[in-house]
């Protein structure tokens, strides 16, 4: 288990989301944030992997 310390701004944001009913607790907010971070990393890695091939195709068309 890992302890996570949120800065006041982060905690306030998550608490506001809980108050709006988006999450029922802080853990759900953290889970959602980590899923977004994971998706962002996957998207970047896909872009990074595909870009050289796309550049090569573009250069060949020139």
C-alpha positions in Angstrom: 0.0 0.0 0.0 1.2 3.5 -0.8 0.3 6.7 1.0 -0.4 9.6 -1.2 -0.3 13.2 0.0 -2.3 15.7 -1.9 -1.6 19.4 -2.0 -4.6 21.4 -0.8 -5.6 22.4 -4.3 -5.7 18.8 -5.4 -7.7 17.7 -2.3 -10.1 20.6 -2.8 -10.7 19.6 -6.4 -11.4 16.0 -5.5 -13.7 17.0 -2.6 -15.6 19.2 -5.0 -16.0 16.3 -7.4 -17.3 14.1 -4.5 -19.7 16.9 -3.5 -21.0 17.0 -7.1 -21.6 13.2 -7.0 -19.0 12.3 -9.5 -17.2 10.1 -7.0 -18.2 8.7 -3.7 -14.8 8.9 -2.1 -11.2 10.1 -2.6 -10.0 6.7 -3.8 -12.4 6.8 -6.7 -11.1 10.2 -7.7 -7.5 9.0 -7.5 -8.4 5.9 -9.5 -9.9 8.0 -12.2 -6.9 10.3 -12.3 -4.5 7.4 -12.6 -6.6 5.8 -15.4 -6.3 9.1 -17.3 -2.6 9.3 -16.7 -2.2 5.7 -18.0 -4.3 6.4 -21.1 -2.2 9.5 -21.8 1.0 7.5 -21.5 -0.4 4.8 -23.8 -1.5 7.4 -26.4 1.9 9.1 -26.3 3.7 5.8 -26.7 1.5 4.9 -29.6 2.3 8.3 -31.2 6.0 7.9 -30.5 6.0 4.4 -32.1 4.0 5.4 -35.2 5.6 8.8 -36.0 8.8 7.5 -37.6 6.8 5.4 -40.1 4.5 8.4 -40.8 7.5 10.7 -41.4 9.1 8.1 -43.7 5.8 7.9 -45.8 5.6 11.6 -46.0 9.2 12.0 -47.1 8.8 9.3 -49.7 5.8 11.2 -51.1 7.9 14.3 -51.5 
